[in-house]
Amino acid sequence: MHNSTKKLVVLLCIIAVSVGGVVYAAVSFTNRAFTNTTVIETGENAADNVTIYGNGITFISYEETIKLEEDTHMIQFYLPSGALTNTLTVCGIGVVKITTSEEYHPIIERGDIITVYTEEAVYTGKFLGWDSMLLLEVNNGTIMIPGGRITKIVLTEVVQTQGPKILVEVTTDSPPGEYQLRISYLMRGPKWKPTYFIDLETSYLECWATIENVENWNNFTLVLVSGGPHIVYRGPIFQPYILASEALLYSPSIDFTSTTMDEYHEYTYGAKLSFKKGTVVKLPLLNGTVSLRQEYFWTSGEVQNRYHINNTLNEPLAAGIVEFYRGEAWVGEDSIPYTPIKGESIAIVNYAYDIKVTSTVTKSISEYCHEVRGISITIRNHKTASIQILIQQDINGYTLVTSTPPATRVGPTLSWVINVDADSTVTIYYEWEHYW
C-alpha cells in the first residue's frame, strides 16, 4: 500500500508538470503572438523638421520607414524628457492605443510664466506649484488662486525640463507590410532670441538668431518663429488643455527664406543643420537698411538720446535686443518690441549728460475744491552745437490754463519740441488747475 501510494504521487507530479508545461507554452505563445514589437532605432532625438518658438516651445516632426512582420502589433520608440506627450501624433498606420512611460501631469511646470484668468481678475507671474490652490509669484510676492475660480490659463514662457527619456508604445492593427510612419509632438526647449546690430552712421541692420539648450539633432530643417504658440487651459488646471495658435509673424534672411501660411511668416533655414546637445548656436537671420531718426527726449531724470527705428525691410522684426554701433565702436543697447513691416520702435542708445533739464514748481494754490500748479522747466544745453529736444509732461487729465510756448496735448500728455542753441538755456512754463 505504501509503494502504491508513492507511485500514485509520482504519477500525479508528472501529470502536473506536463500540464504546467503545456499551459506555460500556450501562454508564452499567446503573449508572443500579441506582443511582437517593432523598435524604431533612431532614438529620442529623431527630427526631420524642428520649429523653435521664442517662448521655449519647440515642434518636432519626422518620418520613419518601418516594416511590420507577421503577428507584430506594437511599435516602440522614445521621446526626449521635455516632450509634451498629450500633443503626440502618430500617423501612417492604424493606431489602436498609445501608452507612454511618463505618468500624466499637466503641462505647467514650476518656473513657467503663465497668465491666469479668473472670474474676477487676470494675473501674470511665475508658476510655483499647486496644492489646494494655484501658487503664483507676482511682483516678488505670492498669491493663491482657488482652482474653482480659474477659467483659463495661458503659457507665456516655459522652462526646460530634465529627466529620463520617455518610452512610447503604439499598439497597431495594421497588417504586415512596410509603412511610412509620421511622428510629431511639442516639447519644452530649446528657445531662440534675435539680436540686432545697427550702425548709426549707415542705418545698416543685421540680425542674428541665438538658439539655446539645443538637442542632438542631425540633418534637419530649422524653422524659427517669433513669439510662441498660444497654449490654453480651459477649466480647472488639471483638466486637458486646448492647443491653439496666435496670429504671429516671423522673418527670413541671409540663409533663411520666408514663407507665409495662414497668419504666419516663417524663417526657414536654407540648408540642413546638425546641433550638438548643450551648445549655443548662432545663425545669421536677416540684414538690410532701416530708417533711423535721432531725438533727445526728457520726461524726468536724465535726457535720453534715443532713435526711432522705422522698419523699411520686407520682414517684421521680432522682439529682441539691439546693439548700437558707430562704425566699429559700440555705443549702447536697448530692447525693442515686435515691430511689423513699416512699423516703428523707439530705442534708447545712451544718455545725454551735456543736456540738463530741471523742473520747478513756481506757483501753487490749494483752496477748497480748487488746486493750481505752475511749473517751470529749464533746458540747459552745454554742447557746442544746437540741439532739438522733445519734452513731455503728464497732467493727469487736469485743465491746462496756459503754456509758453504752446504745448501739444494728447490725452493727459503735454508735448513741446524745443530748439536750444549751443551753450544756451530755454525755459518752458505751463499751468494747470483742478476742481473737484
C-alpha positions as CSV (number, residue, x, y, z in Angstrom):
1,M,0.0,0.0,0.0
2,H,2.8,2.3,0.8
3,N,4.6,1.6,-2.5
4,S,1.3,2.1,-4.4
5,T,0.8,5.5,-2.8
6,K,4.3,6.5,-3.7
7,K,3.7,5.5,-7.4
8,L,0.5,7.5,-7.4
9,V,2.1,10.6,-6.0
10,V,4.9,10.4,-8.6
11,L,2.4,9.9,-11.4
12,L,0.4,12.9,-10.3
13,C,3.5,15.1,-10.2
14,I,4.4,14.0,-13.7
15,I,0.9,14.9,-14.9
16,A,1.0,18.3,-13.1
17,V,4.4,19.2,-14.6
18,S,3.2,18.2,-18.0
19,V,0.0,20.2,-17.8
20,G,2.0,23.2,-16.4
21,G,4.4,23.0,-19.3
22,V,1.6,23.0,-21.8
23,V,-0.1,25.9,-20.1
24,Y,3.2,27.9,-20.0
25,A,3.9,27.1,-23.6
26,A,0.4,28.2,-24.6
27,V,0.7,31.4,-22.6
28,S,4.2,32.2,-23.9
29,F,2.9,31.6,-27.5
30,T,-0.1,33.8,-26.9
31,N,2.0,36.6,-25.4
32,R,4.5,36.4,-28.2
33,A,1.7,36.4,-30.7
34,F,0.2,39.7,-29.4
35,T,3.4,41.5,-28.2
36,N,5.8,41.1,-31.1
37,T,7.4,44.5,-31.3
38,T,9.0,46.7,-34.0
39,V,11.5,49.0,-32.4
40,I,12.4,52.3,-34.0
41,E,16.2,52.7,-33.6
42,T,16.7,56.4,-34.3
43,G,16.4,57.4,-30.6
44,E,14.7,60.2,-28.8
45,N,16.3,62.9,-30.8
46,A,15.0,61.9,-34.2
47,A,13.9,65.0,-36.2
48,D,13.4,66.0,-39.8
49,N,11.8,69.4,-39.0
50,V,12.4,71.5,-35.9
51,T,10.2,74.6,-35.4
52,I,11.5,76.7,-32.4
53,Y,9.3,79.3,-30.8
54,G,10.6,82.3,-28.9
55,N,8.8,81.3,-25.7
56,G,10.6,77.9,-25.2
57,I,8.2,75.6,-27.1
58,T,9.5,73.5,-29.9
59,F,7.6,71.5,-32.5
60,I,9.3,68.3,-33.8
61,S,8.2,66.1,-36.7
62,Y,9.9,63.3,-38.5
63,E,9.2,60.3,-40.7
64,E,10.4,56.7,-40.3
65,T,10.1,53.7,-42.6
66,I,9.1,50.6,-40.6
67,K,8.3,47.0,-41.5
68,L,5.6,45.1,-39.6
69,E,6.3,41.4,-39.6
70,E,3.7,38.7,-39.2
71,D,1.9,39.0,-35.8
72,T,3.6,42.4,-35.0
73,H,1.1,44.5,-33.0
74,M,3.4,47.0,-31.2
75,I,5.8,49.7,-32.2
76,Q,8.3,51.2,-29.7
77,F,10.2,54.5,-29.8
78,Y,11.5,57.2,-27.5
79,L,10.8,60.9,-26.9
80,P,13.0,63.4,-25.1
81,S,12.3,64.1,-21.4
82,G,10.7,67.5,-22.2
83,A,8.2,66.1,-24.7
84,L,4.5,67.1,-24.1
85,T,3.1,63.7,-24.6
86,N,-0.5,65.0,-24.9
87,T,0.5,66.6,-28.2
88,L,2.0,63.4,-29.7
89,T,0.6,62.3,-33.1
90,V,1.4,59.1,-34.9
91,C,0.2,58.7,-38.5
92,G,0.8,56.3,-41.3
93,I,-0.5,53.1,-39.6
94,G,-3.7,52.1,-37.8
95,V,-3.3,53.2,-34.2
96,V,-5.3,51.3,-31.6
97,K,-3.7,52.7,-28.5
98,I,-0.7,54.8,-27.4
99,T,0.9,54.4,-24.0
100,T,3.9,56.2,-22.5
101,S,6.3,55.6,-19.6
102,E,5.6,59.0,-18.3
103,E,2.9,59.5,-15.6
104,Y,0.3,62.0,-16.6
105,H,0.8,65.5,-15.2
106,P,-0.2,68.9,-16.5
107,I,1.9,70.8,-19.0
108,I,2.6,73.6,-16.5
109,E,5.9,73.2,-14.6
110,R,7.4,75.1,-11.7
111,G,9.1,78.3,-13.1
112,D,6.8,78.7,-16.1
113,I,5.5,82.2,-16.8
114,I,1.7,81.9,-17.1
115,T,-1.4,84.2,-17.3
116,V,-4.2,83.0,-15.1
117,Y,-7.8,84.2,-15.9
118,T,-10.3,84.0,-13.1
119,E,-13.9,85.2,-12.7
120,E,-12.7,88.4,-11.0
121,A,-9.3,89.3,-12.4
122,V,-6.3,88.3,-14.6
123,Y,-2.8,87.5,-13.1
124,T,0.5,87.0,-14.8
125,G,3.5,85.6,-12.9
126,K,5.7,82.6,-12.3
127,F,4.0,79.3,-11.5
128,L,5.2,77.9,-8.1
129,G,3.0,74.9,-7.6
130,W,-0.4,73.5,-6.9
131,D,-1.8,72.2,-3.6
132,S,-5.3,73.2,-2.6
133,M,-4.7,76.4,-4.6
134,L,-2.6,77.6,-7.5
135,L,0.5,79.4,-6.3
136,L,1.8,82.3,-8.4
137,E,4.7,84.6,-7.9
138,V,3.8,88.1,-8.8
139,N,5.9,91.2,-8.1
140,N,8.1,89.4,-5.6
141,G,5.1,88.2,-3.7
142,T,3.0,85.0,-3.8
143,I,-0.7,84.9,-4.5
144,M,-3.0,81.9,-4.0
145,I,-5.8,81.3,-6.5
146,P,-8.6,78.8,-5.8
147,G,-8.8,76.3,-8.7
148,G,-12.6,76.6,-8.9
149,R,-12.3,80.2,-9.9
150,I,-9.8,79.6,-12.8
151,T,-11.4,79.9,-16.2
152,K,-8.3,79.8,-18.4
153,I,-4.5,79.6,-18.2
154,V,-2.2,80.7,-20.9
155,L,1.5,79.8,-21.0
156,T,3.7,82.8,-21.8
157,E,7.1,81.3,-21.4
158,V,8.2,77.8,-20.3
159,V,11.2,76.4,-18.6
160,Q,13.2,73.4,-20.0
161,T,12.9,70.2,-18.0
162,Q,15.5,67.4,-17.5
163,G,14.8,63.8,-16.8
164,P,14.7,60.3,-18.4
165,K,13.7,59.8,-21.9
166,I,10.1,58.7,-22.5
167,L,9.2,55.3,-23.9
168,V,6.3,55.3,-26.3
169,E,4.4,52.1,-27.2
170,V,1.9,52.2,-30.1
171,T,-0.5,49.3,-30.5
172,T,-1.5,48.8,-34.1
173,D,-3.9,46.7,-36.0
174,S,-2.3,47.2,-39.4
175,P,-1.4,44.1,-41.4
176,P,2.2,43.1,-42.1
177,G,4.0,45.3,-44.6
178,E,6.1,48.4,-45.0
179,Y,4.8,51.7,-43.7
180,Q,5.9,55.4,-43.6
181,L,5.4,56.4,-40.0
182,R,4.9,60.2,-39.3
183,I,5.5,61.3,-35.8
184,S,5.1,64.8,-34.3
185,Y,5.0,66.5,-30.9
186,L,5.6,69.6,-28.9
187,M,8.4,69.8,-26.3
188,R,9.9,72.2,-23.8
189,G,13.0,73.9,-25.1
190,P,15.1,75.0,-26.8
191,K,14.3,78.6,-27.4
192,W,15.7,81.3,-29.6
193,K,16.1,85.1,-29.5
194,P,17.1,87.6,-32.0
195,T,20.0,90.1,-31.5
196,Y,20.1,93.2,-33.8
197,F,23.2,95.1,-34.7
198,I,22.6,98.6,-36.1
199,D,25.3,101.0,-37.4
200,L,24.0,104.5,-36.6
201,E,26.2,106.0,-39.3
202,T,24.8,103.9,-42.2
203,S,21.4,102.7,-40.8
204,Y,22.5,99.2,-41.7
205,L,20.8,96.4,-39.6
206,E,22.0,92.9,-39.2
207,C,20.1,90.2,-37.1
208,W,21.5,87.0,-35.6
209,A,19.4,84.3,-34.1
210,T,20.7,82.7,-30.9
211,I,19.4,79.2,-30.1
212,E,20.0,77.9,-26.6
213,N,19.7,74.4,-25.0
214,V,19.6,72.5,-28.3
215,E,19.3,68.7,-28.6
216,N,21.4,66.2,-30.6
217,W,19.5,66.8,-33.8
218,N,21.1,65.7,-37.1
219,N,20.4,66.7,-40.7
220,F,17.2,68.5,-40.0
221,T,15.4,71.6,-41.4
222,L,15.2,74.5,-39.0
223,V,12.2,77.0,-38.7
224,L,12.3,79.9,-36.3
225,V,9.1,81.6,-35.1
226,S,8.7,85.0,-33.5
227,G,6.8,84.7,-30.3
228,G,5.2,81.5,-29.2
229,P,2.1,79.3,-29.7
230,H,-1.0,80.2,-27.7
231,I,-1.3,77.2,-25.3
232,V,-4.5,77.5,-23.4
233,Y,-6.1,75.5,-20.5
234,R,-9.9,75.8,-20.1
235,G,-11.5,75.0,-16.8
236,P,-9.6,73.7,-13.7
237,I,-5.9,73.5,-14.0
238,F,-5.6,69.7,-14.2
239,Q,-8.1,69.2,-17.0
240,P,-6.9,68.6,-20.6
241,Y,-5.8,71.7,-22.4
242,I,-6.7,73.1,-25.8
243,L,-3.8,73.9,-28.2
244,A,-4.5,76.9,-30.4
245,S,-2.3,79.4,-32.3
246,E,-2.0,83.1,-32.2
247,A,-1.5,85.3,-35.3
248,L,2.3,85.6,-35.1
249,L,4.8,86.8,-37.6
250,Y,8.3,85.6,-38.4
251,S,11.2,86.7,-40.6
252,P,13.8,85.5,-43.1
253,S,17.1,86.4,-44.5
254,I,20.7,85.6,-45.4
255,D,20.4,81.8,-45.3
256,F,16.8,81.9,-44.4
257,T,13.8,82.1,-46.7
258,S,10.3,83.4,-45.8
259,T,7.0,81.7,-46.3
260,T,3.5,82.7,-45.3
261,M,1.0,80.2,-44.1
262,D,-2.3,81.5,-42.8
263,E,-1.3,84.3,-40.4
264,Y,2.3,83.1,-40.1
265,H,5.6,84.2,-41.6
266,E,8.3,81.6,-41.1
267,Y,12.1,81.8,-41.1
268,T,13.3,78.5,-42.7
269,Y,17.0,77.9,-42.9
270,G,18.1,77.0,-46.4
271,A,20.4,74.1,-45.6
272,K,20.2,71.0,-43.4
273,L,21.7,71.5,-39.9
274,S,23.1,69.4,-37.1
275,F,23.2,70.5,-33.5
276,K,25.0,69.1,-30.5
277,K,23.3,69.0,-27.1
278,G,24.5,71.6,-24.6
279,T,25.8,74.1,-27.1
280,V,24.6,77.6,-28.1
281,V,24.1,78.1,-31.8
282,K,24.1,81.5,-33.6
283,L,22.9,81.9,-37.1
284,P,22.6,85.0,-39.3
285,L,18.9,85.7,-39.8
286,L,18.4,88.9,-41.8
287,N,20.0,92.1,-42.9
288,G,19.2,95.4,-44.7
289,T,18.9,99.1,-44.2
290,V,16.3,100.7,-41.9
291,S,15.2,104.3,-41.4
292,L,16.6,106.0,-38.3
293,R,15.6,109.3,-36.7
294,Q,17.5,110.6,-33.7
295,E,16.0,112.7,-31.0
296,Y,16.7,113.9,-27.5
297,F,13.9,113.2,-25.1
298,W,13.0,114.1,-21.5
299,T,10.1,113.5,-19.2
300,S,12.1,113.1,-15.9
301,G,15.6,112.2,-14.8
302,E,18.4,112.2,-17.4
303,V,17.9,113.3,-21.0
304,Q,17.7,110.3,-23.3
305,N,19.5,110.0,-26.6
306,R,17.1,107.8,-28.5
307,Y,16.4,106.6,-32.0
308,H,13.2,105.9,-33.9
309,I,13.7,102.7,-35.9
310,N,11.3,102.6,-38.9
311,N,11.2,99.0,-40.3
312,T,11.6,99.5,-44.0
313,L,12.6,95.9,-44.6
314,N,10.3,93.3,-46.2
315,E,10.1,91.3,-42.9
316,P,8.9,92.2,-39.4
317,L,11.4,92.5,-36.5
318,A,10.9,90.1,-33.7
319,A,11.2,91.4,-30.1
320,G,14.8,91.4,-29.1
321,I,18.0,93.3,-28.0
322,V,19.5,95.9,-30.3
323,E,23.3,96.6,-30.1
324,F,24.1,100.1,-31.5
325,Y,27.5,100.9,-33.1
326,R,29.1,103.8,-34.8
327,G,31.3,102.1,-37.3
328,E,33.2,99.6,-35.2
329,A,32.6,101.3,-31.9
330,W,29.8,100.1,-29.6
331,V,27.8,102.9,-28.2
332,G,24.8,101.3,-26.4
333,E,22.0,98.8,-26.3
334,D,18.2,98.6,-25.7
335,S,15.4,96.2,-26.3
336,I,12.6,96.6,-28.9
337,P,9.2,95.1,-29.1
338,Y,7.9,93.2,-32.1
339,T,8.0,95.7,-35.0
340,P,5.8,94.9,-38.1
341,I,6.7,95.9,-41.6
342,K,6.5,99.8,-41.9
343,G,6.1,99.9,-38.1
344,E,8.3,101.9,-35.7
345,S,10.0,101.2,-32.4
346,I,12.0,103.6,-30.2
347,A,15.2,102.6,-28.5
348,I,17.4,104.4,-26.1
349,V,21.1,104.4,-27.2
350,N,22.5,106.3,-24.2
351,Y,22.0,109.4,-22.0
352,A,22.9,113.0,-23.0
353,Y,24.7,114.3,-19.9
354,D,25.6,117.6,-21.6
355,I,21.9,118.5,-21.7
356,K,20.4,119.2,-18.3
357,V,16.6,119.6,-17.7
358,T,15.1,120.7,-14.4
359,S,11.5,121.1,-13.3
360,T,10.5,123.6,-10.6
361,V,7.0,124.4,-9.1
362,T,6.8,128.2,-9.2
363,K,3.1,128.6,-8.4
364,S,1.0,126.6,-6.0
365,I,-2.6,127.4,-4.9
366,S,-4.6,124.9,-2.8
367,E,-8.0,126.0,-1.7
368,Y,-11.4,124.4,-1.1
369,C,-12.2,122.2,-4.1
370,H,-9.6,124.0,-6.2
371,E,-5.9,123.5,-6.9
372,V,-3.5,125.3,-9.2
373,R,0.1,124.5,-10.2
374,G,2.6,126.4,-12.3
375,I,5.7,124.6,-13.4
376,S,8.9,126.0,-15.0
377,I,11.1,123.6,-17.0
378,T,14.6,124.8,-17.7
379,I,16.6,123.2,-20.5
380,R,20.4,123.9,-20.4
381,N,22.4,122.9,-23.5
382,H,26.2,122.6,-22.6
383,K,27.0,121.2,-26.1
384,T,29.0,123.2,-28.7
385,A,26.2,122.6,-31.2
386,S,22.5,123.4,-31.2
387,I,20.0,120.6,-30.3
388,Q,16.3,119.8,-30.6
389,I,14.6,118.1,-27.7
390,L,11.2,116.6,-27.1
391,I,9.8,117.4,-23.6
392,Q,6.7,115.6,-22.3
393,Q,4.7,116.0,-19.1
394,D,1.6,114.3,-17.8
395,I,-1.1,116.5,-16.1
396,N,-3.5,113.6,-15.2
397,G,-6.4,115.0,-17.2
398,Y,-6.4,118.3,-15.4
399,T,-7.3,121.6,-17.2
400,L,-4.4,123.3,-18.9
401,V,-4.6,127.0,-18.1
402,T,-1.6,128.3,-20.0
403,S,1.6,127.2,-21.7
404,T,4.6,129.2,-23.0
405,P,5.5,128.1,-25.6
406,P,2.2,126.4,-26.6
407,A,2.0,122.7,-25.8
408,T,0.5,119.9,-27.9
409,R,-1.8,117.9,-25.8
410,V,-2.8,114.3,-26.5
411,G,-4.9,112.9,-23.6
412,P,-3.2,113.7,-20.3
413,T,0.2,114.3,-22.0
414,L,1.7,117.7,-22.9
415,S,4.5,117.8,-25.5
416,W,6.9,120.5,-26.6
417,V,9.6,120.3,-29.3
418,I,12.2,122.8,-28.3
419,N,15.3,124.1,-30.2
420,V,18.2,125.1,-28.0
421,D,21.3,126.9,-29.3
422,A,24.8,125.9,-28.3
423,D,25.7,126.8,-24.7
424,S,22.2,128.3,-24.2
425,T,19.1,127.9,-22.0
426,V,15.4,127.8,-22.8
427,T,12.5,127.9,-20.3
428,I,9.1,126.4,-20.6
429,Y,6.2,127.5,-18.3
430,Y,2.8,125.8,-18.0
431,E,0.0,126.0,-15.5
432,W,-2.9,123.6,-14.8
433,E,-5.8,123.7,-12.4
434,H,-8.2,121.1,-11.0
435,Y,-11.7,121.4,-9.5
436,W,-13.4,118.7,-7.5
